[in-house]
Amino acid sequence: MNSINGGAIYHSPSQMSLIDILFPGLGSVFVSAQQLLAGNLDSYTRLFCTLGIFVIFARYAVRYFWDISEASTIYVSYYDEAYDMLVDWIADQPFVHNAHSLIARVRSTQRTSNLYSTKKKPVTFSPWDGSFLFWYKGHLLVLHCQVKEHREDLRISSIGLNAKILKSLIEECREKYLKGTQKKVSVFEHREGEWKKARLRPVRPISTVIMDTELKNEILKDVDEFLDQDMQGWYAERGIPYKRGYLLFGPPGTGKSSFSLSLAGKHELDIYTLQLSNISDSTLMRLFSELPPHCIVLLEDVDKAGVGRRDSVDADQENESKSAVTLSGLLNVLDGVSSQEGRILIMTTNHIEHLDEALIRPGRSDKKIHFKLADQNISTQLFRTVFKQLPNQKQCNQEYDDETIKAFARDFASKVPDQVFSPAEVLSFLLECKKSPSDAISCVESWVAKAKI
Ligand SMILES: Nc1ncnc2c1ncn2[C@@H]1O[C@H](COP(=O)(O)OP(=O)(O)OP(=O)(O)O)[C@@H](O)[C@H]1O
């Protein structure tokens, strides 16, 4: 109900709030319009009221025009890497600062440029759950963010039926993203049955993974050959599935995961990693069918999943409660047509003896690589890795030249018993003494004595 008192117009509160709920901002437009019509405002107030009405109507008009006009749209699913590309690009756009609905993320894994940020817990903002207008190369575009069950799908629209400008935007996002992920390995994990990029890891040079040199070269050559450009055709002509499998086995801390990551970095491949202990056969099948061509699939600790030896009844029963993936489910996936061509499978285990023969036979595990505890050679190389002189870096041990470090390394290694400590343990000790190679040598015997107890 309206009432007029001394020239002022009042609306009943319930009426105004209903208008505001249905059309945010429109209530105040009505008030201003009524006051204008009543003609009881001074000239400044009238000007402000007119401008206010114009702005608010313009906002509704743009939205209305957008809705009725023909628009081109590109949809980007949360589970597609294009989502990461777009979100990474959006976070740097000026329109983010004016967005009315934002999500704050601490060191989001999607962002590429924050990887080495020195700021503690950097927060990034992205538009969230709403529609946002922005200009791109002279075109007015709208970004729609739709939140569904804690995830968000994105849509970008432009006026007109030609999607060229949208494609050009996505291409720009892709280029920026690829620049940001250079010299890094993208690690994908499964989330709710879909692959999702979980993190970016810096490429670790394969030379820093210390193992038997001959064995390392043999594996690297095998992978090089497999990934050779002509190889896909070679396999196809012979009707052999184009895939390769490696089983890395050995005690914890011997470099199996490090080797897998380095290999991915060397060949610029992404890693798709799976813990078999928390997925079902059908999810496994689906995830394998969605792998891109040319990637590394890393199945870590396969012995811990429910895929132990068939002849071990106790182990099977114990495993059944731990995992929904069955041995036959895994074998089907490894052999099946759903497995992408050109994929490299790496399985790791601390207990090769717990694995079924079927899983480790050639064709599924083409090469079995034993990662061993540290011997003299590995200890020597680890020492040299920690204390080597690097150009353009502030050195902790500038007083020692390469020859001296080599001699120290031999001395150090002679004091570390063979096949007792993992490379991870030796490395951890060396890092404690990283400022002084001579301390490493003088303290190693007492460390060995203590660590062996
Ligand atoms: N052979 C090695 N050469 C260089 N560094 C190594 C080596 N082995 C282990 N390390 C170091 O030890 C740490 C643990 O290694 P990693 O995770 O690769 O071992 P793993 O064999 O995969 O262990 P797990 O079986 O427990 O998964 C890493 O930080 C890595 O740098």
The ligand as an SDF file (V2000), in Angstrom:
LIG
                    3D

 31 33  0  0  0  0  0  0  0  0999 V2000
   67.7450  -44.1710   -6.5540 N   0  0  0  0  0  0  0  0  0  0  0  0
   67.5440  -42.9530   -6.0850 C   0  0  0  0  0  0  0  0  0  0  0  0
   68.1920  -41.9100   -6.6100 N   0  0  0  0  0  0  0  0  0  0  0  0
   68.0010  -40.6570   -6.1520 C   0  0  0  0  0  0  0  0  0  0  0  0
   67.1260  -40.3730   -5.1610 N   0  0  0  0  0  0  0  0  0  0  0  0
   66.4470  -41.3840   -4.6150 C   0  0  0  0  0  0  0  0  0  0  0  0
   66.6340  -42.7130   -5.0500 C   0  0  0  0  0  0  0  0  0  0  0  0
   65.8330  -43.4910   -4.3270 N   0  0  0  0  0  0  0  0  0  0  0  0
   65.1710  -42.7070   -3.4870 C   0  0  0  0  0  0  0  0  0  0  0  0
   65.5320  -41.4380   -3.6530 N   0  0  0  0  0  0  0  0  0  0  0  0
   65.0170  -40.2620   -2.9250 C   0  0  0  0  0  0  0  0  0  0  0  0
   64.2240  -40.7490   -1.8440 O   0  0  0  0  0  0  0  0  0  0  0  0
   62.9180  -40.2320   -1.8480 C   0  0  0  0  0  0  0  0  0  0  0  0
   61.8990  -41.3640   -1.9480 C   0  0  0  0  0  0  0  0  0  0  0  0
   62.0720  -42.0150   -3.1980 O   0  0  0  0  0  0  0  0  0  0  0  0
   60.8950  -42.6860   -4.0160 P   0  0  0  0  0  0  0  0  0  0  0  0
   59.5720  -42.2120   -3.5200 O   0  0  0  0  0  0  0  0  0  0  0  0
   61.1960  -42.5170   -5.4470 O   0  0  0  0  0  0  0  0  0  0  0  0
   61.0600  -44.1810   -3.5990 O   0  0  0  0  0  0  0  0  0  0  0  0
   60.1050  -45.4140   -3.9100 P   0  0  0  0  0  0  0  0  0  0  0  0
   60.9880  -46.5570   -4.2670 O   0  0  0  0  0  0  0  0  0  0  0  0
   59.0810  -45.0330   -4.8840 O   0  0  0  0  0  0  0  0  0  0  0  0
   59.4690  -45.6650   -2.4790 O   0  0  0  0  0  0  0  0  0  0  0  0
   58.0980  -46.4370   -2.1260 P   0  0  0  0  0  0  0  0  0  0  0  0
   58.2720  -47.8730   -2.5070 O   0  0  0  0  0  0  0  0  0  0  0  0
   57.9970  -46.2680   -0.6250 O   0  0  0  0  0  0  0  0  0  0  0  0
   57.0120  -45.7520   -2.8690 O   0  0  0  0  0  0  0  0  0  0  0  0
   62.8200  -39.2910   -3.0140 C   0  0  0  0  0  0  0  0  0  0  0  0
   62.8320  -37.9880   -2.5120 O   0  0  0  0  0  0  0  0  0  0  0  0
   64.0690  -39.5130   -3.8180 C   0  0  0  0  0  0  0  0  0  0  0  0
   64.6450  -38.2920   -4.1720 O   0  0  0  0  0  0  0  0  0  0  0  0
  1  2  1  0
  2  3  1  0
  2  7  2  0
  3  4  2  0
  4  5  1  0
  5  6  2  0
  6  7  1  0
  6 10  1  0
  7  8  1  0
  8  9  2  0
  9 10  1  0
 10 11  1  0
 11 12  1  0
 11 30  1  0
 12 13  1  0
 13 14  1  0
 13 28  1  0
 14 15  1  0
 15 16  1  0
 16 17  2  0
 16 18  1  0
 16 19  1  0
 19 20  1  0
 20 21  2  0
 20 22  1  0
 20 23  1  0
 23 24  1  0
 24 25  2  0
 24 26  1  0
 24 27  1  0
 28 29  1  0
 28 30  1  0
 30 31  1  0
M  END
$$$$
